[in-house]
């Protein structure tokens, strides 16, 4: 699936703040009987914190108004030292034999049932896959989004850690896309084992770094209408140049990987990244000022936040052929929404680039002069200097 590569990368980063699970945030389980005498679930402090985060995520007002995370059927399994512990069904479609409801007081009003009987099988399923999530996991004939969680993914203490609630919010949005997004006509995702075919050279890297550099403060800064328009124009001009120099094209620019693959990933992964980042900024204190890209673009081969993003040539290829589109895509979609574009426009089989190009309607002459202005800037000099270092690494 589209997200597996990013999720595994996120897992590696999460390990910076600890492996497996611990007793952090886990008090003794609470239990009791419901008002009708029904035995309710045993829950821990960690579980209840996860419930609270999922509740707040469901209440978050997303710019993608058609996306209702609060209604998504979920199955969460607590993994401690790689072993299954408690497991919870959110929004159960039917009652499951062996499940017990979580009390209203502890569930924050959510429909949650503890279903430990299925925990081991569910975690084994994750271990046999990408280790983190499964889009459609069958329980009693119905499909649930399945995900594991550890204490380090609920009680996050590092900006690079991927919180459980954020990952779920992102992945469930892909399920929304599956139902509501029309596939762009030329979209063709490049297979992970074909990333070496993606066009990467010093000039292309400079352009990509310039895009990331122009977007690096988003969505923290407040932009006025003219600033939004200017950033849209710069994005269009930079992408136009990428399309022009794309060495993978065999005919017109639509036959190359920049148009077929890169711009499609900006649509699919960018929109998912945008909604999960905005939600996280609203729900998680550590993410209150989180940017779409937490790394300085021109220092990707240097240590940032205790982590070096680009350690070798393969890491460079993987990042610029795939992972960067989460960052650039979320930023350009956010800018377009700020410019007044309705979110439904992105569901009609159009790339953010297509919408931006229509939106700014910049002439060929003006585009030429803007590109020259960018090439004469200090930002371009810094991007080119970084591209030289990254390309030979």
Secondary structure, DSSP 8 states (H G I E B T S, - for coil): -TTHHHHHHHHHHHGGG-SS--STT----EEEE-TTS-EEEEE-HHHHHHHHHHHHHHHS--S-TT--GGGS-EEEEEEETTEEEEEEEES-SS--TT-EE--HHHHTT--EEE-GGGHHHHHHHHHTTTSSEEEEEEETTEEEEEEEE-HHHHS--STTS--HHHHHHHHHHHHHHHHH----TT-----GGGGGGS---HHHHHHHHHHHHHHTTTTTS---HHHHHHHHHHHHHHHHHHHHH-TT-SSSGGGSHIIIIIHHHHHHHHHHHHHHHHHHHHH-GGGTT--S--S-GGGTTSEETTEES--SHHHHHHIIIIIHHHHHHHHHHHHHHHTT--GGGGGSS--HHHHHHHHH---HHHHHHHHHHHHTSHHHHHHHHHHHHHHH-
